[in-house]
Amino acid sequence: MRGAGLSNLSTTFGNATATLVDSLVTRNTAITAGGGIDNQAGQVTLTNTKVIDNEPDNYAPEGNVPGCTNPTAAIDPPSAQGLQSDDDIKDPE
């Protein structure tokens, strides 16, 4: 239902952390929210990573994945977290 690309969920056993490095999270579809990333009370760190073109949104809840943007339109994160032109991972557009 949520977190089609990544579901990061903290439990009573501890806080969840996820780190994506040199990654592309794209074209994932969730039913309710977090098409790209669903981060529930955890911490997600993006390094040289793009989260774009996910449905119904790129991440949820709003504002808890630094460097990630909504709406669902293909919007790149700030340039400090963008992929370099010589990286193997390419934008799907």
C-alpha positions in Angstrom: 0.0 0.0 0.0 2.8 2.4 0.9 6.5 2.7 0.1 6.7 1.0 -3.3 10.4 1.9 -3.8 11.5 1.9 -0.1 9.6 1.4 3.1 11.5 2.6 6.1 9.5 1.8 9.3 10.7 2.2 12.9 9.3 -0.2 15.4 9.3 -0.7 19.2 12.7 -2.4 18.7 14.4 0.7 17.4 14.6 3.5 14.8 15.0 2.5 11.2 17.7 4.1 9.1 18.2 3.8 5.4 21.0 5.3 3.3 20.8 5.4 -0.5 24.1 6.1 -2.3 24.4 6.6 -6.1 20.8 5.4 -6.6 17.8 6.1 -8.7 14.3 5.5 -7.2 11.9 5.9 -10.1 8.6 4.6 -11.6 7.3 2.9 -8.5 3.6 2.9 -7.7 2.0 2.7 -4.2 -1.7 2.6 -3.5 -1.9 5.4 -0.8 1.4 7.3 -0.4 5.1 7.0 -0.6 5.4 5.8 -4.2 9.2 6.3 -4.1 9.9 6.3 -0.3 7.7 5.9 2.7 9.6 6.9 5.8 7.6 6.4 9.1 9.5 7.7 12.1 12.9 6.7 10.7 15.8 8.4 8.9 16.5 8.3 5.2 19.7 9.8 3.8 20.2 10.4 0.1 23.7 10.8 -1.3 24.1 11.3 -5.0 20.6 9.9 -5.4 17.4 10.9 -7.3 13.8 10.1 -6.4 11.6 11.0 -9.4 8.5 10.0 -11.3 6.9 7.9 -8.6 3.1 7.6 -8.0 1.2 8.9 -6.2 4.2 10.9 -4.9 7.9 10.7 -4.5 7.9 10.4 -0.7 5.7 10.5 2.3 5.0 11.9 4.8 5.7 15.4 3.4 9.0 17.0 4.5 10.7 14.1 6.2 13.2 13.0 3.5 15.8 15.8 3.0 16.7 16.4 -0.6 13.5 14.8 -1.8 10.7 16.7 -3.6 7.1 16.3 -4.5 4.8 16.4 -6.5 5.0 13.4 -8.8 6.4 15.3 -11.8 10.0 14.4 -12.6 11.7 17.0 -10.3 15.4 16.5 -9.5 16.6 17.0 -5.9 18.9 19.9 -5.2 22.1 19.9 -7.3 24.2 18.9 -4.3 22.4 15.5 -4.4 22.1 15.1 -8.1 23.9 12.4 -10.1 27.1 13.3 -12.0 27.1 13.1 -15.8 29.6 10.2 -15.8 27.6 8.0 -13.4 26.2 4.7 -14.7 22.7 5.5 -13.4 20.8 7.7 -15.8 17.6 9.7 -15.6 14.8 7.8 -17.2 13.7 10.8 -19.3 
